[in-house]
Amino acid sequence: MKIALPSRNNKIDDHFGHCEYFTVFTVNTETKEIISSEKVQSPEGCGCKSNIATVLADMGVKVMLAGNMGEGAVRVLNRAGIEVLRGCSGDIKSVALNWLNGSLVDSGDSCHAHGHDCQH
């Protein structure tokens, strides 16, 4: 299974749509291990208007572990078959391992700070 995390300097980027890159971990959910990782460059502009959901879904990503994210981006990712958990912070590997161990839940917090709420 693959999971993605909006990243900057190996930490969760607080703003999904403007992250430096996405870290994609291939994980084994039975053994709760990270098998491999790769970086995917973030597209220019707002995350909810970009093609990143399609790119990640085509790679096999099933879960996005993020900090802040607008409702529009959540809908776009959900439509691409990617489950979203918001409210994550800190080191990306630690966040991924916490998710594998079942200790993360979606905060439900939406971001409206960038001037629009991506309602499209």
C-alpha positions in Angstrom: 0.0 0.0 0.0 1.2 3.6 -0.6 0.6 6.6 1.5 1.6 10.3 0.7 2.6 13.1 3.0 3.0 16.8 1.9 6.5 17.5 2.9 9.2 20.2 3.5 12.6 19.3 5.1 11.3 15.8 6.0 8.5 17.2 8.1 4.8 17.5 7.3 4.2 20.8 5.5 1.4 22.7 7.2 -0.1 23.7 3.9 -0.9 20.9 1.5 -1.3 23.1 -1.6 2.1 24.8 -1.3 4.3 21.9 0.0 7.8 21.5 -1.3 7.3 17.9 -2.4 5.2 14.8 -1.5 6.8 11.9 0.2 5.3 8.6 -0.9 5.9 5.6 1.4 5.2 2.1 0.3 4.1 0.4 3.5 3.2 -3.1 4.7 0.1 -2.7 6.8 0.4 -6.2 8.2 3.9 -5.9 9.6 3.5 -2.1 10.1 6.7 -1.3 8.2 7.8 1.3 5.7 9.2 -0.7 2.8 10.4 2.2 0.5 10.0 5.9 -0.1 10.1 8.3 -3.0 9.7 12.0 -3.5 7.1 13.5 -5.9 7.6 17.1 -6.9 4.7 19.4 -5.9 2.9 21.1 -8.8 2.8 24.9 -9.1 -0.2 26.7 -7.6 -3.1 25.6 -5.4 -3.1 21.9 -4.6 -6.9 21.5 -5.2 -6.6 23.0 -8.7 -3.5 20.9 -9.7 -3.3 17.3 -11.1 -1.6 16.0 -8.0 -4.5 13.8 -6.9 -4.5 12.0 -10.2 -0.7 11.7 -10.2 -0.7 10.2 -6.7 -3.7 7.9 -7.4 -2.0 6.7 -10.6 1.0 5.8 -8.4 -1.3 3.7 -6.2 -1.5 6.1 -3.2 -4.5 5.3 -1.0 -4.0 7.6 2.0 -2.9 11.3 2.4 -1.5 12.2 5.8 -1.6 16.0 5.9 -1.5 19.1 8.2 -3.9 21.7 7.0 -6.0 21.2 3.9 -9.0 22.9 2.4 -12.3 21.1 1.8 -11.8 21.4 -1.9 -8.6 19.5 -1.8 -10.1 16.8 0.4 -12.9 16.3 -2.1 -10.5 16.2 -5.1 -8.4 13.6 -3.3 -11.4 11.6 -2.2 -12.8 11.5 -5.7 -9.4 10.1 -6.8 -9.8 7.3 -4.3 -7.4 8.8 -1.7 -8.5 8.9 2.0 -7.4 12.0 3.8 -6.3 12.5 7.5 -5.7 16.1 8.5 -4.0 17.5 11.6 -0.7 15.7 11.2 2.6 17.4 12.1 6.2 16.6 12.7 8.7 14.1 11.2 7.2 12.4 8.1 8.5 8.9 9.0 7.1 9.2 12.6 3.7 10.3 11.2 3.7 7.4 8.8 4.6 4.9 11.6 1.9 6.4 13.9 -0.6 5.9 11.1 0.5 2.3 10.6 0.1 1.7 14.4 -3.5 3.1 14.2 -2.9 6.2 16.4 -3.9 8.9 13.9 -7.4 10.2 13.2 -8.6 13.0 11.0 -8.8 16.3 12.9 -11.5 17.6 10.5 -9.7 21.0 10.4 -10.0 22.8 7.1 -7.7 25.6 5.9 -9.2 28.8 4.6 -6.1 31.0 5.1 -4.9 31.3 1.5 -7.7 33.6 0.3 -10.1 31.1 -1.1 -11.6 27.8 0.1 -11.2 25.8 -3.1 -14.9 25.1 -3.4 -14.8 23.7 -6.9 
